[in-house]
């Protein structure tokens, strides 16, 4: 069974986004959680196939580490999770400049290769 680690990327008053990792630091996917007054809706995007027991363990981790910390007395019948299987194609931002405009130091051995 996989042990999961959740890393929060974004938190607003009504939603959160977490990256999901395994213990070897492989990214498993991400979960977006949206809170309303009566329900919690989560969208889980898995980047790899998981055994059904691992999927259940991941849902339990999300419930225990995120949902229960938000609302400890939460009625589990009001938690809705939709699970997708997908992959990250690219990321986009309106931040000034594109990747080509970043000045990577040529002396850095770990810097990204930019054409």
N, C-alpha and C positions, 0 to 999 in steps of 0.2 A: 504494500500500500504506500502511496506517495504522501509525504508530508508537504503541506503547502505553506508558502509565505506570501502575504499580501502587502504590497507597497502602494500607499495612497499617492495618486497623482494630483487629484483635484478634489476640493471640498467646497460646496456652497451650502447655504442654509437648507436646501432641499434635495441635494444630490451629492454623490461621491463617485470617483472613478479609481479603481485599483488595478495594478498589474499583478498577475499571479505567477509565482515562481515555484520551482521544486527545490529540494535541498542542494542540488548541484548547480543552482543558478541558471537553469534552463527556463525560459519564459514559456508558461503554459497557456496564457491568454490574458484576458482582462474582463472585469465586471463593472458595469455601470449600474448604480443603485439610485433610485428616485423615490423620495419620500413624499407621500401625501398625508392628509390628516387621518385617512382611514385605511390606506393600504401602502405597501412597499412593493415597487416593481423593480426587478433586476433583469438586466440583459447580460448574459454570460457568453463571451466569445472565446471558444477554445481553439488554440492553434495546433493542437495535436489530438489524436484519438486517445480517449481514456477508457479504461475498463469501467464497467458500471459501478463497481465498488469504489474506485477512485473518484468517479463523478459524484457519488453520494457523499464521500468524505469531503470533497471540495465544497459541495452545497452546505454540509454541516459546518465547515470552517467559515464560510461566508456568513452563515446564520449566527454562529457563536462570536466571531470577531468583529462583524460589522453591524448586522441587524440587531442583535441583542444589546450591543453597546449603545445603539441609538434609542431603543425603546425596550427596556428589559421585560416589561409585561406584555410584549407584543403577541397578539393572537396569530399563530402560525398559519391559520386559514387565510389570512390577509397578506401573505407574502406570495408574490407571483414571480416566477423566474422563467425566462425564455432563454433557451440555450441554442447557440449557433456554432458552427464549425467554420473557421475562416483563417485567413492569413493577412498580415499587414502588407500592403502593396507599397505604400509610401506615406510620408507625413507632409503636411502642408502648413504654412504659416504666412500671414501677411506682414511678419516682422521685416524691417528694412533690410534690403540686400538678400541675395540668394546665396546658395552654397558656393558659387563661383567667386563671390566677392570676399569670402573669408580668407584671411591671411594666415595660413598654416605655416608654422616654423619648419623649414626643411631639416633642421637638426633634431626634430622630435621623431624618434623611431616609432612611436605608437600613434602618430597622427594619421588621419584618414587619407587615402589616396584620392586626390582630386585631379581630374584631367585638365 
